[in-house]
Structures are given as C-alpha cells and as structure tokens.
Amino acid sequence: MTRIGVLSDTHGLLDKRIFEHFKDVDEIWHAGDIGSEEVLQKLREFKPTRAVFGNMDSGDVRYTLSEFYRFKVEDVNVLMTHIGGYPGHYNPWLIPMFRKALENYDDPNQRIDLFVCGHSHILKVQYDSLYKFLTMNPGAAGKQGWQPCQTLLRFSIDGSKIDNLEVIELERL
C-alpha cells in the first residue's frame, strides 16, 4: 500500500501544517502553481515528490518540471497536469489524450485510472464514467484566491484500488 498526499496552488506558501498532515504519506503530489523552487525543494526534502508546473510558475520551477506527468503507482496509472477541468468540462487539449487512453483501456499500461489537476482552487473528486477514471483536484493549499480554507487530499493506493480518501481543510491564517 502506498499513501499519497496531494496538494496544488501553493503559490509560494508552504503552510507548516501540511507537514503534519502528510507525515505518514509515502509520496507527495503537487498539481502545479507551486510558486517557487524553495517550496518544491522543501517538499522533496520531506518526502518523495512528484509535480507539474502551473500557469503561474516561472523560472526554475517551469524549467525543471513538465506540464503533463504520466506515472504508475502500484497498478494505478496516473495523469497529472495543472489546468485540467473536471468531467464534462475538461480543457480541450486533454480530450485526444483521454480518447486514446480509453481506446487502449484493456492495455494496463495505456489507460488512465486517476487524473489529478489543480488550477481552479476548488476541491473536487469525481468519477468520470465516460473516460473511466477518477478525477481529483485538491483545491488550493496556499492563501491566494477566494476559497474559504486551504485544502489538501490524502488517500492510499493498494494494487489497483484507490482507497481511504480524506479531505483536509486548514483554516486560513
């Protein structure tokens, strides 16, 4: 079993409470708008971290990360990007990638099981029955934006099973 902590949209702020909530995870995933190389480095020093750049990232963050990141954890194929959307409202440039994954769904190395994105600052977890994957947007872990609290996700992957999903809300300081 692999325990995952997911965050997005820190915009340069790495709230110390995140470390407490992610102390027992095996990996951290950051879905973009990191804000600084320092934030990324602190996460990497704390736990193994996978990340993509967001539309507000620049400099070293943008040059060391990619816009799309496909990887596998246990038997779960993950696609992570920053600007993704949600079922029925995806960004158009993702549709060809989703269609290709669906056409190859029976190939365990080609399909997408979990789609992770950020950008909206709105926490949303929803299954997409058309493309047959779970979408996760952890909301915003930073203070920028209009959201009433900072949000994170924590869950586990056990083989092909995504389980134990927890929503973490941090009171805005």
C-alpha positions in Angstrom: 0.0 0.0 0.0 1.2 3.5 -0.9 -0.1 6.5 0.9 -0.3 9.7 -1.1 -0.7 13.4 -0.1 -2.0 15.7 -2.9 -1.9 19.5 -3.0 -2.0 22.3 -5.5 -1.8 26.0 -5.9 0.5 26.8 -3.0 1.6 29.9 -4.9 4.8 30.2 -2.9 3.3 29.4 0.5 4.1 26.1 2.1 2.0 26.1 5.3 3.8 24.2 8.1 0.6 22.3 8.9 0.9 20.5 5.6 3.9 18.6 7.0 1.9 17.3 10.0 -0.9 16.1 7.7 1.5 14.5 5.3 3.8 13.0 7.9 2.6 9.4 7.3 2.4 9.6 3.4 4.9 7.8 1.2 4.7 10.4 -1.6 3.5 13.9 -2.2 2.0 15.0 -5.5 1.8 18.7 -6.3 -0.5 19.6 -9.2 1.1 23.0 -10.1 1.3 26.7 -9.3 4.0 25.8 -6.8 5.2 29.4 -6.7 8.9 28.9 -6.0 11.8 26.4 -6.3 12.1 26.7 -2.5 8.6 25.3 -1.9 9.4 22.3 -4.2 12.7 21.7 -2.5 11.2 21.7 1.0 8.6 19.1 -0.2 11.3 17.0 -1.8 13.4 17.1 1.4 10.4 16.0 3.4 9.0 13.2 1.2 9.5 11.9 -2.4 7.5 14.4 -4.5 6.0 14.3 -8.0 5.0 17.6 -9.5 4.0 19.5 -12.6 4.3 23.2 -13.3 1.3 25.5 -13.3 0.4 28.6 -15.4 1.7 30.9 -12.7 5.0 29.1 -12.3 8.1 30.5 -13.9 11.9 30.3 -13.8 13.4 27.2 -12.3 10.1 25.6 -11.4 8.9 25.7 -15.0 12.2 24.5 -16.4 12.7 21.5 -14.1 9.1 20.2 -14.4 6.8 19.3 -17.2 3.2 20.3 -18.0 2.0 16.7 -18.1 3.2 13.8 -15.9 2.2 10.2 -16.5 3.3 7.7 -14.0 2.2 4.5 -12.3 1.9 3.8 -8.6 1.3 0.1 -7.9 -1.3 -0.8 -10.5 -2.8 2.7 -10.9 -2.0 4.8 -14.0 -1.9 8.5 -13.1 -2.0 11.5 -15.3 -1.3 14.8 -13.6 -1.4 18.4 -15.0 -2.3 21.8 -13.7 -5.1 23.0 -15.9 -7.4 20.1 -16.4 -11.0 20.7 -15.5 -13.5 18.0 -14.5 -15.9 15.5 -16.1 -17.8 17.2 -18.8 -15.7 20.3 -18.6 -12.2 19.4 -19.5 -9.7 21.6 -21.2 -10.0 20.7 -24.9 -6.3 19.8 -25.4 -6.8 16.9 -23.0 -9.6 15.2 -24.9 -7.4 13.5 -27.5 -5.2 12.1 -24.7 -8.3 10.8 -22.8 -9.8 9.3 -26.0 -6.5 7.4 -26.8 -6.3 6.1 -23.2 -9.9 4.9 -23.5 -9.3 3.2 -26.8 -6.5 1.3 -25.2 -8.3 0.7 -21.9 -7.6 -3.0 -21.9 -3.9 -2.3 -22.0 -3.0 -1.7 -18.4 0.0 0.5 -19.4 -2.1 2.8 -21.7 -5.2 3.6 -19.7 -5.7 6.4 -17.2 -7.1 5.3 -13.8 -6.6 8.6 -12.0 -6.5 12.1 -13.3 -5.1 14.8 -11.0 -5.2 18.5 -11.6 -5.3 21.9 -9.9 -5.8 25.5 -11.0 -9.5 26.1 -10.1 -8.8 26.3 -6.3 -12.0 24.2 -5.9 -11.6 20.9 -4.3 -13.4 18.2 -6.4 -13.2 14.5 -6.6 -15.5 12.9 -9.2 -15.6 9.7 -11.2 -15.8 10.2 -15.0 -17.9 7.4 -16.4 -17.2 8.4 -20.0 -13.4 8.1 -19.7 -13.5 5.6 -16.9 -11.2 7.3 -14.4 -11.3 9.1 -11.1 -10.6 12.9 -11.2 -9.1 14.7 -8.2 -8.5 18.3 -7.7 -7.1 19.1 -4.2 -8.2 22.7 -4.3 -5.7 25.3 -3.1 -3.1 24.7 -0.3 -2.0 28.4 -0.4 -3.7 31.6 0.6 -4.3 33.1 -2.8 -7.8 33.1 -4.2 -11.2 33.3 -2.8 -11.6 29.9 -1.2 -12.6 30.0 2.5 -10.0 27.5 3.6 -6.8 25.8 2.4 -7.4 22.2 1.2 -5.4 19.0 0.7 -6.2 15.4 -0.1 -4.8 12.2 1.4 -5.5 8.7 0.2 -3.9 5.3 -0.4 -3.3 3.1 -3.4 -3.4 -0.6 -2.8 -2.8 -2.5 -6.0 -5.4 -1.2 -8.4 -7.6 0.2 -5.5 -7.8 3.9 -4.6 -9.0 4.0 -1.0 -9.1 5.9 2.3 -9.7 9.3 0.7 -9.6 12.1 3.2 -10.3 15.8 2.6 -8.2 18.0 4.8 -9.3 21.6 5.4 -6.9 24.1 7.0 -8.3 27.3 8.5 -6.9 30.3 6.6 -4.3 32.1 8.8 
